[in-house]
Amino acid sequence: MRRKSVKLYTPENMLEAFYDAIRTNKLKDLHIPHSSVFYTRAAIEADTGVRYTLKHVENAMKAEGMLDDVWDISTCMYNR
């Protein structure tokens, strides 16, 4: 059986996107990064004054191996 490709998106206005995804029944398409991504972005912004996107910070953390041991709910729920 062939698996469907799922496009996940990470919006900057996470709370609004979360409620919108619930309202439109598209919660499975919403990617919510691990909390460490939010904390790391806040620390970078506090130190440098530069606000990177969540996707940018998450990709950098993955490249550095910082998110390897993070449990991903989408792996369990949607990739059966």
DAFEN-V565362 format. One record per pair of residues at least 24 apart in sequence whose C-alpha atoms are under 8 Angstrom apart, sorted by sequence separation. I is the first residue (numbers start at 1). GAP is how many residues later the second one is. If there is no record, write none. Layout:
i:I gap:GAP
i:I gap:GAP
This chain:
i:37 gap:24
i:33 gap:25
i:34 gap:36
i:12 gap:41
i:12 gap:42
i:11 gap:43
i:10 gap:44
i:10 gap:45
i:28 gap:46
i:28 gap:50
